């Protein structure tokens, strides 16, 4: 007989646009005895063409399997990221084989078993009962993921789009085009809004990075602890006090991180986007200071 599932929220899916603090939050949660932070973004469950798209009829089984064994197996500039960090090749092939054989008859249960087969061993190796994943597409795909894992919780990280654009420009493996950098933020915001609109009450917590690190630290931290139903927060409290800071998050310093002419353009564009998005009902994006 298998052990009963933990009664606390699990797993945890953290998402948002790139450079919005997901990894800082993941490291924070990974200090708690309950949650193991996955070493890399798993991606195969929520990315375009992934498991959620398969469940909703937007890709087919063969294409999904090929992506798992191809683009999601090894990725990055030096191919040092991907599922190979989490699971062995033979284990992944075996899990995909069992999944493929069962999918037509029981797609949701087969999908649930696949995610567990790929990701649960990482938590077991860490001696923890649950895991945290930081795939950026988690919020976009949250309506499907919450059907797979009804006890899951979703944390939506949001950051000032100007700071996101500045941070993306400084990341070697992303882009040096300012419009693309800000466009990434806008696209993720709109996708997240669509996903959030279909989520059950109480399943998602939106956190503004600047609030967590600087402007409203204590109240934002308390919201996080309450949302995850953490009774003993001492392990993450210590990490929070020691490492989560305005300085590390470069709060308010986006203008110093890009050229003056670029800063003026991104400021004008961001203000226009915020006004437009708020008219569309996206009221959780940060207002320009």
Secondary structure, DSSP 8 states (H G I E B T S, - for coil): ------SS--SEEEEESTTSSHHHHHHHHTTSTTEEE-SS---TTTSTTSHHHHHTTSS-HHHHHHHHHTTTTSBSTTS-BSGGGTS-HHHHHHHHHHHHHHHTT-HHHHHHHHHHHHHHHHHHHTT-SEEEE--GGGTTTHHHHHHH-TT-EEEEEE--HHHHHHHHHT-TTS-S-HHHHHHHHHHHHHHHHHHHTTS-TTSEEEEEHHIIIIITHHHHHHHHHHHTT-S--HHHHHHHHHH--TTTTTTT-GGGGS-HHHHHHHHHHHHHHHHHHHHTT-TTS----
